[in-house]
Amino acid sequence: MAVAGELVGPVDLGQLDPNLYAILTVSQPSQLGLPQRIGADVVIVRLEQQIPAQRDVRCGNVCSLNKGLRGCPPNCGN
């Protein structure tokens, strides 16, 4: 979890808390959400940008546009 003013991401939506996932799936870029309780924290979420995942047929994994995050092994070619 980020501290006040920090950005987090890119993040695979499948790795998020289900409540945070629900907020982000209906958010539009730059939209500021209302305060929400997630676990012991209260968060205010703003979606900066949504980057679609890409499937790399060479490795069969869903790969992030940012290399080296999650999803693809190093030899994937992405």
Contacts in CASP RR format, 6 or more apart in sequence:
PFRMAT RR
TARGET T0000
AUTHOR 0000-0000-0000
METHOD contacts of the structure
MODEL  1
MAVAGELVGPVDLGQLDPNLYAILTVSQPSQLGLPQRIGADVVIVRLEQQ
IPAQRDVRCGNVCSLNKGLRGCPPNCGN
1 8 0 8 1.000
1 41 0 8 1.000
1 43 0 8 1.000
2 8 0 8 1.000
7 48 0 8 1.000
10 51 0 8 1.000
10 64 0 8 1.000
10 65 0 8 1.000
10 66 0 8 1.000
10 69 0 8 1.000
12 53 0 8 1.000
12 64 0 8 1.000
12 69 0 8 1.000
12 70 0 8 1.000
12 71 0 8 1.000
13 21 0 8 1.000
13 24 0 8 1.000
13 25 0 8 1.000
14 21 0 8 1.000
15 70 0 8 1.000
16 24 0 8 1.000
17 38 0 8 1.000
17 39 0 8 1.000
19 36 0 8 1.000
19 38 0 8 1.000
20 36 0 8 1.000
20 38 0 8 1.000
20 43 0 8 1.000
20 45 0 8 1.000
23 33 0 8 1.000
23 36 0 8 1.000
23 45 0 8 1.000
24 45 0 8 1.000
24 47 0 8 1.000
27 33 0 8 1.000
27 45 0 8 1.000
27 46 0 8 1.000
27 47 0 8 1.000
28 47 0 8 1.000
29 47 0 8 1.000
29 48 0 8 1.000
29 49 0 8 1.000
29 50 0 8 1.000
30 46 0 8 1.000
30 47 0 8 1.000
30 48 0 8 1.000
31 46 0 8 1.000
31 47 0 8 1.000
32 44 0 8 1.000
32 45 0 8 1.000
32 46 0 8 1.000
33 44 0 8 1.000
33 45 0 8 1.000
33 46 0 8 1.000
34 44 0 8 1.000
35 42 0 8 1.000
35 43 0 8 1.000
35 44 0 8 1.000
36 42 0 8 1.000
36 43 0 8 1.000
36 44 0 8 1.000
36 45 0 8 1.000
51 64 0 8 1.000
51 65 0 8 1.000
51 66 0 8 1.000
52 65 0 8 1.000
53 62 0 8 1.000
53 63 0 8 1.000
53 64 0 8 1.000
53 65 0 8 1.000
54 62 0 8 1.000
54 63 0 8 1.000
54 65 0 8 1.000
54 78 0 8 1.000
55 61 0 8 1.000
55 62 0 8 1.000
55 63 0 8 1.000
56 62 0 8 1.000
56 63 0 8 1.000
56 72 0 8 1.000
56 76 0 8 1.000
56 77 0 8 1.000
56 78 0 8 1.000
58 76 0 8 1.000
58 77 0 8 1.000
59 72 0 8 1.000
59 73 0 8 1.000
59 75 0 8 1.000
59 76 0 8 1.000
59 77 0 8 1.000
59 78 0 8 1.000
61 71 0 8 1.000
61 72 0 8 1.000
61 73 0 8 1.000
61 76 0 8 1.000
62 71 0 8 1.000
63 71 0 8 1.000
63 72 0 8 1.000
63 76 0 8 1.000
63 78 0 8 1.000
64 70 0 8 1.000
64 71 0 8 1.000
64 72 0 8 1.000
67 78 0 8 1.000
68 74 0 8 1.000
72 78 0 8 1.000
END
